[in-house]
Amino acid sequence: MNEQQMLAIYEDAGALLTGHFILSSGRHSSRYLQSAKVLMHPAHAEALGRALAAGVSADDIDVVVAPALGGLIIGHEVARALNKPLVFTERKDGEMSLRRGFSFEKGARVLVVEDVITTGGSVCECMAVVREHGGVPLEVLAVVDRSPAAEGRFDVPHRTLLQLEVESFEASDCPLCREGLIPAVKPGSRHPA
Ligand SMILES: [Zn+2]
């Protein structure tokens, strides 16, 4: 799957939104990528999972790990393509943690999968949890990377299917806030205009 085909899927699914958005990082942006609207379609999710997994040898990893919620669906599809188990980390009182009886064999080779990387914060927290529990993150895979500054952000190699640079601003320095025409919304909290 090339970038053109991926963008077409996102546009067809109505997953590329325009407006005034508060990203999970707290930054503001005029574009938002609602990956859930693509991944809600099993055929798309499966195709994207296969495309991500295509660059991985199943013999090289033991388990796929995804940070919830964003990474769950695509993580599951990558795990399915590699026929490996999926476990996920999740926030409890704001702290990323491993729950539900999940654990790692000591030295387990871990593939970390996320849907959209913006700041990379969730992925870093997810990898820290994996290491705390004895796992060894080997690579990070994501469907979309929204930031050009991602290179070198993680201490393991990472790969994305689509590099989609979307400009974002500190809330205190947001031109859309200054214009004051559209209130900033958290994506998903209401229908975009
Ligand atoms: Zn703003």
Residues whose N, C-alpha, C, O or C-beta is under 5 A from the ligand:
A	BS01	ZN	H28 C174 L176 C177 A184
